[in-house]
Amino acid sequence: MATLNGSPVGLADMQALALTNYGHFTTMVVEDGAVRGLALHLDRLVGDCRTVFGAELDPEWVRECVRREVSGCAGRRTVRVTVFCPGLDLTAPDLEARPCVLVTTRPTGGVAGPLRVQRRTYHRDAPTVKHVALYGQIRLRRAARLAGFDDVLFAGADGLVSEGCTWNIGFVDAAGSVVWPEADVLPGVTMRLLRSAHGRHVTAPVTDGLLRSMRAAFATNTAIGVQSVAAVDDVVFRTDDPVVTALREAYAGVPLERL
């Protein structure tokens, strides 16, 4: 299903998004009309709209658009809110932006087993913005899967670990502290909720040596919550670490916010 500004979306509008591919988005899981971390998702959309379009986005209008799309849908649904401007194209990217709200839904899949990921050198354009330009990320995810891995983990030219293809990565050190990479990354909603909900968290440059000293690793985003990482390249981690289990439980305990 898809709606644009609360009404059925037309082909011409979807063509504008597909052919120009300029905009930003957030993805959330709606559970019986409520969202974990809703305020953070809305803050992301408002802030990214200022960055991408130089325009203000009404968060209450976003909520209304999402409510219209999920009305009558019981249970869990994955909802993506994409903000783009149908009037902007490759020949006129400087036109005054009039951002529109596209809401799409899909069934929420189950969480797969622990991930085996491959490091690749890559730095996303405007990494703090959740923008729709995903070619580089998907290209490297595809390459990692063709090489026999489940997903890709990015590192900078300096070798420092940053983030996964569409997720943040965290580690558990020998003392049981949660370590997040010190790097230019997307500030994920799930990561932000976890930092407030559980335990001792630190940020540090994750070199290869530091990565190899960690006892556990995990991936986070809205769709998967907290998922164990079994291996990064040839580095193997325990997948039953109690800190990761506690993080998963803490995330599940974050109160839902009504749309």
N, C-alpha and C positions, 0 to 999 in steps of 0.2 A: 504494500500500500504506500501511497505517497500523496502529500498535500503541499500546496504552496500558499503561504499566508492563510492557511485554514481552509482552502478550497482545493478541489481536484486539480492536479498539475497538468498543464498542457505540454504537447510535444515540443513546441517552439521554445518554451522555457527550459526544458531539459536539454535541448540541443545547445542552447547558449552555455549551459554549465559544462556539457560534455566537450564542446569545441574550444572554449576559452580556458576552462579549468582554473578559474581564479575565485577563491573564496576560502572559507574556513568552516570548521565543524566541531561538534563534540558528540560523543556516543555515550548513552546512558542505558541502564537497565531499569525498566519500569515494572514494578511489582504491585499489581492491583491498585494502580493509580498513585504510587509513591516511588520515590527515587532516593537511593543512598548517595549523599553528597550533592543534592540538587542545587543548593546555593553556590557551590564551587563550579558546577557546570555552567550555571547562568553567568557567574562572574567571568568565567573564561570566554564565553560568547561575547559579552559586552566589551571586555578588554581587547579581544582579538578583532572585533569589528572596528574599534578605533584605530588599531594598527593597520589592518588590511584596507579599510575603506575610508578612514578618517571620518567616520559617521557614528552616531549614537544608536544603540539598539535597545529597545524597550524590553526588559526581561519579563515583564508581565505579559506582553504580547507573545513572547516565546512560549511561556507556560500555557497560554490559551491555545496556541497552535498545536502543542503537544497533546493537550487535553482532548482537542477535537479529533486528533489522529487515533488516540488510544481509547476513546470513548467506547464502552461496551466490551472491551477486551479484558478478560479475566486472566489471572496468572501472570507470568513473566514474559516480557517482550523487550527485545533490544531495539532502541530507538536512536536514530542518528538525526541530529539537527544540523543542517548545512545552511550557511548564510552566504548568499551570492547575489550578484546584481545582473539580471538578464540584459540590461542595456549596455554593459561593458563588453567589448570584444577586442580582438587583436589589433584592429585598426583604430580603436578609440578607447584606450584604457584610461584616459584622463577625464572622461565625462564625469559629471557629478554623480556620485554613487547613491543609489536608492536600494539599499540591501533588502532582500526578501528572505523569508524563512521557509526552507524546504524541510519537511519532516517525513522520514521514511522509517518503516518498521520491518523487522524480521524475527523469526523465532529465535529464542535464546538457546544456544547449543550447550551441551554438557562440557565440563572441563576435562581436557585430555590428561594423560599421564605426564610425569616429569619430562621436561624439555631437554633435548640435546641440541646445543646451539654452536654455530660457527662464527668466530670473529672475522669481521671484514672492516677494512678502513673506509670510513664514510662519515661525513658531517652534513646533517640536514640543513637546508637553507632556512633561515629564520627559525632556529630550533625551539624557541619558546612559544611559537605560534602553532596551533594545530590546524595547519592549512591543508588544502585539498591536493597539493602537488606531491603525489605519492610515487612517481615513477622510480626514482632512485631506490627508495625503500623496497618496493615490490620486486625490482630487478634483482636486488641482493638476496631477498627472501627466496626468490625462485632459484637462484644459484645455489644457496645453502641447501635447499631441499633436494635439488638435483644431485648434490654431493652427498646425500644421505643423512642430513641433519633435519631437525624439526623446524628450525628458525635461524635467524641471523642476529648477532650482537655487534653493535657498532663500536669502533674505537677510532680515536683521532689519529692524525699523522704522527703524533708523538707517542702513540701506543696506549694512551689512557682510555680505559673503558668509559663509554657514555651511556647508551641506552639500547634497547632492543628495537626491532622493526616498528612495532606499534605498542610497545610496553616499556615500562621502567624496570631496571634490574636493581636488586639489593642483595647484600651479602650478610652472612653471620660470621663474625670473627671468633677466634678461639675462646674469648672471654664471654661470648654470648651477646655482644653488642651488634646492633643492626648498622651496617655501613652502606651508605649511598654514594655513588660516584660523584666526585667533584668535577663537573663538566657542564657544558652547555647542553641541556636536555629539556624536553617538554616536562613542565611540572604537572605530572599526572594527578588526577583527582584521587585515585586509589592510594597513591604514594602519600599525598598530603593528608588523607584521612588516617592512614596508618601512623604517620609521624605524630599525630595528635592522640591516637587511641592506645598506643602500647609501647612500653619499654624505653630503652635508651637507644637513641639514634645519633649517629655521627656522620659527617660528610668528609670524604678523603679522596685524593687522587688514586684511582685504582690502577696501579701498574700491573704488569704481568706477575711480578714477584708477590705483590699483595694479594692478587687474585688467587694465586696458588696456595697462599697461607690460610684461606678462608675454609671454614668447615661446611658451609652450606650457602646456597644461592637460590634466589626466587625471582619470579617475574610478577609484575602487577599491572593490571588495567581493569577497567570497569567490567569488561566481558568475562575475564577469567578470575577476577578477585586476586588471590594470592596462589601462584602455581610454582611448585618446586622446579628448580633447574638441576638436572642430573649431571650435566657436564657442559663445560665450555671448551671446545676443541678436545684436547687430551686430558684436561683437568676434570677429575671426577669429584662430585660432592655427595654427601649423604642426603637422602631424600626424606628422612624421617626425623629431621632435627626438631626438637621441642620448641625452639624459638619460632620457626616457620609455622608450626602448628598453632602456636599462641597468636601469631600475627593473623593467621586465617580466621581464628575464632574471634579476635578483636574486630576484624573487619566485618564479620557477620553480625556482630553486636552493635555496629554503628546504626543509630536510629534512622528510619526512613522519613523522608520529608514529602508531604502531600503536594501534588502538582497544583 
